[in-house]
Amino acid sequence: MELSLRADIEAAARRGLMTSEPSRGILADLPAYFEPGETARFAVEGHLRGWGVLALTDRRIVFVRGRNGHYPTIFPFHQLCAVNWHPRLFSAWIYVTTTSGVELVTGVHKRAGHWFVDDIVNVLPAPMVEPEVPDVSDIDIAARLRQLAKLRDEGLISIEDFEAKKAELLRRL
């Protein structure tokens, strides 16, 4: 029995060359993970801590593992730093870099993975953000200087290395 899919999800699956019946089951469940009014643009199969579907919507990227009740992995656009495609011998990898880290989706159809990443540029409301670099506080610098001094005193680093690193840390103040 063929599962009926919402029109936008059906079109997203066609763009992503998705043909397997288990994938259609996850696609049928996708609306449960969408926000009101959210629409699917592209969908590909892949592996991210389990087999599932990576869907590009007009608001974010969603990865849903398996069927019925598995929590999705959500990548909101405002947290994206980069999305890259890396072809392998028989499939492709998609790297999703956010302000909180990198996730790797493996086993993606080569052409569909490339198209998926290309399509992200068309939906992003603004340029991808740079990862936030935490501020180095005076306390962190003081602790690092004490640690370096201890390494110097124990003979694990040279006096020259200590002085160079100390100067670098003090410039951050």
MDAnalysis code that builds the backbone (N, CA, C; Angstrom):
import MDAnalysis as mda
import numpy as np

u = mda.Universe.empty(519, n_residues=173, atom_resindex=np.repeat(np.arange(173), 3), trajectory=True)
u.add_TopologyAttr("name", ["N", "CA", "C"] * 173)
u.add_TopologyAttr("resid", np.arange(1, 174))
u.add_TopologyAttr("resname", ["MET", "GLU", "LEU", "SER", "LEU", "ARG", "ALA", "ASP", "ILE", "GLU", "ALA", "ALA", "ALA", "ARG", "ARG", "GLY", "LEU", "MET", "THR", "SER", "GLU", "PRO", "SER", "ARG", "GLY", "ILE", "LEU", "ALA", "ASP", "LEU", "PRO", "ALA", "TYR", "PHE", "GLU", "PRO", "GLY", "GLU", "THR", "ALA", "ARG", "PHE", "ALA", "VAL", "GLU", "GLY", "HIS", "LEU", "ARG", "GLY", "TRP", "GLY", "VAL", "LEU", "ALA", "LEU", "THR", "ASP", "ARG", "ARG", "ILE", "VAL", "PHE", "VAL", "ARG", "GLY", "ARG", "ASN", "GLY", "HIS", "TYR", "PRO", "THR", "ILE", "PHE", "PRO", "PHE", "HIS", "GLN", "LEU", "CYS", "ALA", "VAL", "ASN", "TRP", "HIS", "PRO", "ARG", "LEU", "PHE", "SER", "ALA", "TRP", "ILE", "TYR", "VAL", "THR", "THR", "THR", "SER", "GLY", "VAL", "GLU", "LEU", "VAL", "THR", "GLY", "VAL", "HIS", "LYS", "ARG", "ALA", "GLY", "HIS", "TRP", "PHE", "VAL", "ASP", "ASP", "ILE", "VAL", "ASN", "VAL", "LEU", "PRO", "ALA", "PRO", "MET", "VAL", "GLU", "PRO", "GLU", "VAL", "PRO", "ASP", "VAL", "SER", "ASP", "ILE", "ASP", "ILE", "ALA", "ALA", "ARG", "LEU", "ARG", "GLN", "LEU", "ALA", "LYS", "LEU", "ARG", "ASP", "GLU", "GLY", "LEU", "ILE", "SER", "ILE", "GLU", "ASP", "PHE", "GLU", "ALA", "LYS", "LYS", "ALA", "GLU", "LEU", "LEU", "ARG", "ARG", "LEU"])
u.atoms.positions = np.array([
    [0.829, -1.166, 0.000],
    [0.000, 0.000, 0.000],
    [0.887, 1.249, 0.000],
    [0.707, 2.113, -0.947],
    [1.474, 3.349, -1.097],
    [0.996, 4.378, -0.080],
    [1.954, 4.974, 0.648],
    [1.623, 6.017, 1.621],
    [1.388, 7.334, 0.898],
    [0.392, 8.050, 1.342],
    [0.085, 9.358, 0.772],
    [0.941, 10.404, 1.481],
    [1.598, 11.251, 0.699],
    [2.457, 12.287, 1.249],
    [1.902, 13.667, 0.939],
    [2.191, 14.607, 1.805],
    [1.856, 15.992, 1.553],
    [2.580, 16.422, 0.274],
    [1.977, 17.279, -0.528],
    [2.517, 17.639, -1.849],
    [3.939, 18.183, -1.776],
    [4.251, 19.079, -0.814],
    [5.604, 19.642, -0.731],
    [6.628, 18.576, -0.353],
    [6.227, 17.619, 0.496],
    [7.135, 16.548, 0.901],
    [7.360, 15.580, -0.254],
    [6.317, 15.289, -1.004],
    [6.443, 14.439, -2.198],
    [7.431, 15.054, -3.189],
    [7.295, 16.366, -3.441],
    [8.198, 17.061, -4.364],
    [9.630, 17.072, -3.820],
    [9.795, 17.284, -2.503],
    [11.120, 17.288, -1.884],
    [11.787, 15.917, -2.024],
    [11.014, 14.855, -1.865],
    [11.539, 13.496, -1.997],
    [11.956, 13.209, -3.445],
    [11.154, 13.682, -4.399],
    [11.515, 13.490, -5.812],
    [12.821, 14.211, -6.135],
    [12.974, 15.439, -5.633],
    [14.225, 16.181, -5.865],
    [15.412, 15.444, -5.263],
    [15.198, 14.764, -4.142],
    [16.263, 14.040, -3.464],
    [16.448, 12.610, -3.928],
    [15.776, 12.221, -5.003],
    [15.892, 10.879, -5.589],
    [15.580, 9.772, -4.572],
    [14.613, 10.021, -3.698],
    [14.240, 9.043, -2.677],
    [13.199, 8.079, -3.238],
    [13.534, 6.797, -3.168],
    [12.641, 5.806, -3.766],
    [12.258, 4.669, -2.822],
    [12.980, 4.470, -1.724],
    [12.721, 3.293, -0.883],
    [11.435, 3.454, -0.069],
    [10.770, 2.346, 0.146],
    [9.514, 2.341, 0.904],
    [9.716, 2.752, 2.364],
    [10.794, 2.290, 3.043],
    [10.994, 2.758, 4.421],
    [11.140, 4.286, 4.498],
    [11.774, 4.881, 3.503],
    [11.916, 6.343, 3.477],
    [10.556, 7.013, 3.379],
    [9.674, 6.444, 2.586],
    [8.339, 7.026, 2.448],
    [7.613, 7.035, 3.787],
    [7.865, 6.036, 4.608],
    [7.261, 6.014, 5.938],
    [7.731, 7.181, 6.794],
    [9.034, 7.469, 6.754],
    [9.559, 8.616, 7.507],
    [9.024, 9.909, 6.914],
    [8.978, 9.986, 5.588],
    [8.451, 11.183, 4.929],
    [6.998, 11.442, 5.346],
    [6.226, 10.376, 5.483],
    [4.833, 10.528, 5.899],
    [4.746, 11.082, 7.324],
    [5.766, 10.797, 8.152],
    [5.794, 11.287, 9.530],
    [6.337, 12.708, 9.654],
    [7.013, 13.227, 8.615],
    [7.664, 14.539, 8.704],
    [6.770, 15.674, 9.199],
    [5.515, 15.790, 8.749],
    [4.700, 16.916, 9.217],
    [4.591, 17.005, 10.740],
    [4.734, 15.890, 11.427],
    [4.666, 15.909, 12.891],
    [5.846, 16.660, 13.497],
    [6.951, 16.771, 12.758],
    [8.148, 17.448, 13.248],
    [8.261, 18.880, 12.721],
    [7.340, 19.275, 11.864],
    [7.375, 20.613, 11.274],
    [6.594, 21.598, 12.130],
    [6.987, 22.857, 12.045],
    [6.243, 23.933, 12.694],
    [5.057, 24.279, 11.799],
    [4.039, 24.928, 12.343],
    [2.895, 25.324, 11.508],
    [3.348, 26.187, 10.326],
    [2.891, 25.834, 9.138],
    [3.219, 26.578, 7.932],
    [4.576, 26.264, 7.327],
    [5.351, 25.417, 7.957],
    [6.687, 25.067, 7.440],
    [6.536, 24.138, 6.240],
    [7.326, 24.370, 5.191],
    [7.239, 23.537, 3.988],
    [8.580, 22.893, 3.663],
    [8.511, 21.686, 3.134],
    [9.707, 20.946, 2.728],
    [10.147, 21.397, 1.344],
    [11.465, 21.523, 1.160],
    [12.036, 21.895, -0.137],
    [12.814, 20.744, -0.763],
    [13.494, 19.960, 0.080],
    [14.389, 18.918, -0.422],
    [14.505, 17.855, 0.654],
    [14.630, 16.603, 0.276],
    [14.807, 15.523, 1.248],
    [15.718, 14.458, 0.671],
    [16.651, 13.979, 1.484],
    [17.568, 12.907, 1.089],
    [17.643, 11.883, 2.221],
    [17.998, 10.662, 1.858],
    [18.221, 9.611, 2.846],
    [19.670, 9.676, 3.301],
    [19.920, 9.279, 4.545],
    [21.286, 9.243, 5.038],
    [21.355, 8.676, 6.440],
    [22.553, 8.697, 7.007],
    [22.813, 8.163, 8.344],
    [23.379, 9.267, 9.225],
    [22.722, 9.518, 10.345],
    [23.195, 10.417, 11.392],
    [22.775, 9.780, 12.705],
    [23.703, 9.031, 13.320],
    [23.372, 8.230, 14.503],
    [22.159, 7.335, 14.230],
    [22.093, 6.799, 13.039],
    [20.995, 5.940, 12.615],
    [20.472, 6.379, 11.253],
    [19.832, 5.461, 10.566],
    [19.312, 5.740, 9.230],
    [18.084, 6.627, 9.327],
    [17.938, 7.540, 8.364],
    [16.767, 8.401, 8.382],
    [16.706, 9.327, 7.183],
    [15.983, 10.425, 7.337],
    [15.753, 11.391, 6.268],
    [16.236, 12.763, 6.717],
    [17.025, 13.405, 5.855],
    [17.489, 14.774, 6.064],
    [16.626, 15.668, 5.179],
    [15.853, 16.549, 5.813],
    [14.915, 17.401, 5.069],
    [15.322, 18.864, 5.195],
    [15.329, 19.544, 4.073],
    [15.547, 20.985, 4.035],
    [14.176, 21.635, 3.924],
    [13.877, 22.548, 4.858],
    [12.602, 23.255, 4.809],
    [12.870, 24.726, 4.521],
    [11.827, 25.506, 4.536],
    [11.994, 26.939, 4.330],
    [12.517, 27.636, 5.582],
    [12.710, 26.884, 6.706],
    [13.146, 27.479, 7.963],
    [14.368, 26.847, 8.596],
    [14.638, 25.583, 8.237],
    [15.692, 24.849, 8.928],
    [15.982, 23.544, 8.206],
    [16.937, 22.811, 8.750],
    [17.232, 21.461, 8.288],
    [16.817, 20.524, 9.419],
    [16.122, 19.439, 9.073],
    [15.622, 18.489, 10.067],
    [16.090, 17.093, 9.660],
    [16.659, 16.348, 10.612],
    [16.990, 14.946, 10.368],
    [16.120, 14.102, 11.282],
    [15.348, 13.167, 10.687],
    [14.471, 12.278, 11.461],
    [14.963, 10.850, 11.261],
    [15.256, 10.180, 12.373],
    [15.714, 8.793, 12.347],
    [14.522, 7.851, 12.448],
    [14.530, 6.802, 11.649],
    [13.503, 5.764, 11.754],
    [12.091, 6.306, 11.681],
    [11.159, 5.584, 12.267],
    [9.753, 5.996, 12.266],
    [9.199, 6.003, 13.670],
    [8.139, 6.774, 13.838],
    [7.302, 6.741, 15.033],
    [8.034, 7.047, 16.346],
    [8.148, 8.317, 16.626],
    [8.590, 8.716, 17.951],
    [10.061, 8.996, 18.135],
    [10.881, 8.911, 17.113],
    [12.290, 9.240, 17.275],
    [12.450, 10.747, 17.225],
    [13.226, 11.264, 18.152],
    [13.426, 12.707, 18.213],
    [14.269, 13.177, 17.033],
    [13.876, 14.262, 16.412],
    [14.640, 14.759, 15.272],
    [15.876, 15.550, 15.718],
    [16.823, 15.676, 14.832],
    [17.952, 16.580, 15.026],
    [17.620, 17.814, 14.206],
    [17.620, 18.975, 14.852],
    [17.186, 20.221, 14.222],
    [18.379, 21.143, 14.022],
    [18.481, 21.727, 12.830],
    [19.522, 22.704, 12.517],
    [18.842, 23.986, 12.033],
    [18.503, 24.915, 12.965],
    [17.864, 26.168, 12.533],
    [18.821, 26.994, 11.675],
    [18.292, 27.699, 10.703],
    [19.134, 28.493, 9.812],
    [19.997, 29.492, 10.563],
    [19.459, 30.105, 11.625],
    [20.229, 31.137, 12.335],
    [21.440, 30.563, 13.064],
    [21.552, 29.221, 13.171],
    [22.712, 28.600, 13.810],
    [23.682, 27.987, 12.806],
    [23.346, 28.021, 11.512],
    [24.219, 27.419, 10.504],
    [25.460, 28.267, 10.262],
    [26.605, 27.600, 10.225],
    [27.863, 28.246, 9.838],
    [28.267, 27.800, 8.435],
    [28.065, 26.516, 8.150],
    [28.413, 25.974, 6.832],
    [27.696, 24.645, 6.630],
    [27.419, 24.337, 5.371],
    [26.908, 23.028, 4.993],
    [27.724, 22.621, 3.772],
    [28.437, 21.494, 3.891],
    [29.334, 21.056, 2.823],
    [28.987, 19.659, 2.361],
    [29.323, 19.403, 1.129],
    [29.080, 18.117, 0.482],
    [30.439, 17.522, 0.145],
    [30.638, 16.229, 0.462],
    [31.903, 15.550, 0.164],
    [31.593, 14.224, -0.519],
    [31.883, 14.116, -1.827],
    [31.593, 12.856, -2.524],
    [32.533, 11.742, -2.077],
    [32.003, 10.550, -1.965],
    [32.771, 9.350, -1.659],
    [32.661, 8.425, -2.868],
    [33.145, 7.202, -2.742],
    [33.140, 6.285, -3.873],
    [31.729, 5.975, -4.370],
    [30.831, 5.576, -3.469],
    [29.477, 5.191, -3.872],
    [28.385, 6.122, -3.356],
    [28.735, 7.021, -2.453],
    [27.740, 7.922, -1.876],
    [28.417, 9.245, -1.551],
    [27.783, 10.041, -0.713],
    [28.353, 11.329, -0.321],
    [28.134, 11.556, 1.166],
    [28.893, 12.479, 1.707],
    [28.726, 12.934, 3.076],
    [28.258, 14.372, 3.037],
    [27.409, 14.745, 3.973],
    [27.014, 16.144, 4.149],
    [27.426, 16.547, 5.559],
    [28.277, 17.579, 5.634],
    [28.703, 18.139, 6.912],
    [27.820, 19.347, 7.213],
    [27.189, 19.351, 8.380],
    [26.378, 20.489, 8.818],
    [27.105, 21.101, 10.014],
    [27.652, 22.297, 9.821],
    [28.384, 22.988, 10.874],
    [27.494, 24.085, 11.441],
    [27.273, 24.030, 12.747],
    [26.457, 25.033, 13.429],
    [27.321, 25.737, 14.473],
    [26.746, 26.703, 15.130],
    [27.471, 27.399, 16.177],
    [27.811, 26.490, 17.347],
    [27.185, 25.318, 17.428],
    [27.472, 24.405, 18.535],
    [28.248, 23.158, 18.124],
    [28.643, 23.032, 16.868],
    [29.438, 21.878, 16.469],
    [29.168, 21.428, 15.045],
    [29.699, 20.235, 14.723],
    [29.586, 19.677, 13.375],
    [28.884, 18.331, 13.452],
    [27.945, 18.118, 12.553],
    [27.284, 16.820, 12.413],
    [27.591, 16.293, 11.012],
    [27.758, 14.995, 10.897],
    [28.077, 14.358, 9.625],
    [26.965, 13.393, 9.253],
    [26.362, 13.620, 8.085],
    [25.340, 12.718, 7.553],
    [26.013, 11.924, 6.436],
    [26.085, 10.616, 6.584],
    [26.766, 9.761, 5.618],
    [25.747, 8.982, 4.788],
    [26.246, 8.313, 3.742],
    [25.396, 7.438, 2.942],
    [24.357, 8.157, 2.107],
    [24.605, 9.412, 1.773],
    [23.663, 10.204, 0.981],
    [23.930, 9.947, -0.507],
    [22.869, 9.866, -1.308],
    [23.010, 9.719, -2.760],
    [23.914, 10.839, -3.280],
    [24.919, 10.498, -4.098],
    [25.909, 11.492, -4.538],
    [25.296, 12.742, -5.157],
    [24.536, 12.566, -6.222],
    [23.965, 13.734, -6.900],
    [22.971, 14.467, -6.021],
    [22.135, 13.725, -5.321],
    [21.129, 14.356, -4.467],
    [21.785, 15.152, -3.344],
    [22.880, 14.635, -2.783],
    [23.590, 15.358, -1.730],
    [24.141, 16.679, -2.234],
    [24.688, 16.649, -3.442],
    [25.218, 17.878, -4.051],
    [24.092, 18.879, -4.288],
    [22.982, 18.437, -4.821],
    [21.832, 19.312, -5.072],
    [21.261, 19.861, -3.770],
    [21.230, 19.010, -2.732],
    [20.716, 19.421, -1.426],
    [21.512, 20.618, -0.901],
    [22.841, 20.476, -0.912],
    [23.698, 21.554, -0.406],
    [23.557, 22.803, -1.275],
    [23.486, 22.636, -2.581],
    [23.293, 23.787, -3.470],
    [21.978, 24.502, -3.181],
    [20.929, 23.750, -2.865],
    [19.611, 24.347, -2.631],
    [19.555, 25.149, -1.329],
    [20.422, 24.830, -0.387],
    [20.434, 25.563, 0.884],
    [20.680, 27.049, 0.641],
    [21.557, 27.366, -0.283],
    [21.853, 28.771, -0.605],
    [20.588, 29.499, -1.061],
    [19.703, 28.798, -1.740],
    [18.479, 29.417, -2.241],
    [17.443, 29.711, -1.160],
    [17.552, 29.054, 0.002],
    [16.550, 29.268, 1.039],
    [17.033, 30.083, 2.219],
    [18.313, 30.209, 2.372],
    [18.804, 30.944, 3.538],
    [18.387, 32.402, 3.466],
    [17.802, 32.899, 4.558],
    [17.365, 34.294, 4.571],
    [18.521, 35.280, 4.649],
    [19.689, 34.829, 5.129],
    [20.853, 35.697, 5.273],
    [22.102, 34.828, 5.174],
    [23.265, 35.457, 5.049],
    [24.497, 34.651, 5.020],
    [24.625, 33.808, 6.282],
    [25.284, 32.653, 6.141],
    [25.501, 31.787, 7.291],
    [26.372, 32.525, 8.307],
    [26.126, 32.280, 9.584],
    [26.844, 32.968, 10.641],
    [28.202, 32.333, 10.885],
    [29.110, 33.130, 11.435],
    [30.405, 32.613, 11.853],
    [30.234, 31.988, 13.240],
    [30.970, 30.907, 13.523],
    [30.874, 30.342, 14.868],
    [31.306, 31.379, 15.895],
    [30.621, 31.403, 17.030],
    [30.978, 32.353, 18.069],
    [32.278, 31.933, 18.732],
    [33.202, 32.882, 18.879],
    [34.458, 32.639, 19.564],
    [34.296, 33.177, 20.976],
    [34.433, 32.306, 21.962],
    [34.225, 32.778, 23.318],
    [35.282, 33.809, 23.713],
    [34.867, 34.801, 24.500],
    [35.799, 35.787, 25.016],
    [36.710, 35.122, 26.037],
    [37.976, 35.522, 25.993],
    [38.927, 35.012, 26.962],
    [38.953, 36.002, 28.119],
    [38.568, 35.551, 29.277],
    [38.511, 36.445, 30.429],
    [39.878, 36.555, 31.079],
    [40.017, 37.582, 31.923],
    [41.259, 37.777, 32.665],
    [41.578, 36.568, 33.524],
    [40.541, 35.935, 34.077],
    [40.737, 34.767, 34.935],
    [41.326, 33.619, 34.121],
    [40.801, 33.415, 32.898],
    [41.322, 32.355, 32.035],
    [42.784, 32.602, 31.699],
    [43.129, 33.856, 31.409],
    [44.504, 34.185, 31.053],
    [45.418, 33.970, 32.250],
    [44.981, 34.405, 33.436],
    [45.794, 34.214, 34.638],
    [46.027, 32.729, 34.897],
    [44.983, 31.921, 34.722],
    [45.119, 30.475, 34.929],
    [46.077, 29.873, 33.905],
    [45.973, 30.316, 32.659],
    [46.885, 29.819, 31.614],
    [48.335, 30.208, 31.916],
    [48.541, 31.449, 32.404],
    [49.898, 31.901, 32.746],
    [50.480, 31.059, 33.885],
    [49.668, 30.761, 34.905],
    [50.134, 29.908, 36.009],
    [50.488, 28.516, 35.501],
    [49.661, 27.992, 34.601],
    [49.904, 26.667, 34.029],
    [51.205, 26.665, 33.223],
    [51.418, 27.705, 32.427],
    [52.658, 27.813, 31.643],
    [53.879, 27.936, 32.551],
    [53.753, 28.725, 33.617],
    [54.871, 28.894, 34.550],
    [55.233, 27.560, 35.201],
    [54.217, 26.789, 35.533],
    [54.462, 25.474, 36.129],
    [55.191, 24.562, 35.141],
    [54.773, 24.583, 33.885],
    [55.447, 23.780, 32.857],
    [56.888, 24.226, 32.674],
    [57.113, 25.549, 32.721],
    [58.474, 26.094, 32.601],
    [59.310, 25.648, 33.794],
    [58.769, 25.777, 35.011],
    [59.497, 25.420, 36.227],
    [59.849, 23.941, 36.268],
    [58.996, 23.102, 35.684],
    [59.251, 21.656, 35.641],
    [60.157, 21.267, 34.478],
    [60.545, 22.250, 33.674],
    [61.444, 21.989, 32.555],
    [60.767, 21.368, 31.351],
    [59.440, 21.419, 31.290],
    [58.703, 20.808, 30.178],
    [58.619, 21.725, 28.961],
    [58.755, 23.036, 29.182],
    [58.850, 23.977, 28.060],
    [60.028, 24.908, 28.323],
    [60.584, 25.441, 27.263],
    [61.739, 26.329, 27.405],
    [61.306, 27.704, 27.893],
    [62.281, 28.469, 28.395],
    [62.003, 29.835, 28.849],
    [61.532, 30.676, 27.670],
    [62.116, 30.456, 26.487],
    [61.723, 31.202, 25.290],
    [60.271, 30.907, 24.908],
    [59.887, 29.626, 24.957],
    [58.503, 29.261, 24.651],
    [57.543, 29.878, 25.663],
    [57.948, 29.863, 26.941],
    [57.122, 30.463, 27.986],
    [56.920, 31.953, 27.722],
    [58.008, 32.672, 27.445],
    [57.928, 34.121, 27.222],
    [57.080, 34.445, 25.990],
    [57.209, 33.650, 24.915],
    [56.435, 33.891, 23.689],
    [54.936, 33.688, 23.958],
    [54.595, 32.605, 24.639],
    [53.191, 32.322, 24.922],
    [52.628, 33.342, 25.915],
    [53.442, 33.738, 26.898],
    [53.013, 34.747, 27.876],
    [52.697, 36.065, 27.169],
    [53.566, 36.472, 26.249],
    [53.331, 37.719, 25.509],
    [52.047, 37.623, 24.686],
    [51.814, 36.467, 24.058],
    [50.590, 36.266, 23.272],
    [49.343, 36.375, 24.147],
    [49.377, 35.753, 25.320],
    [48.233, 35.798, 26.227],
    [48.000, 37.209, 26.774],
    [49.055, 37.929, 27.084],
    [48.909, 39.277, 27.634],
    [48.369, 40.257, 26.589],
    [48.651, 40.009, 25.319],
    [48.096, 40.866, 24.250],
    [46.575, 40.764, 24.184],
    [46.015, 39.653, 24.664],
    [44.564, 39.450, 24.631],
    [43.820, 40.285, 25.667],
    [44.557, 40.793, 26.655],
    [43.913, 41.588, 27.709],
    [43.448, 42.932, 27.206],
])
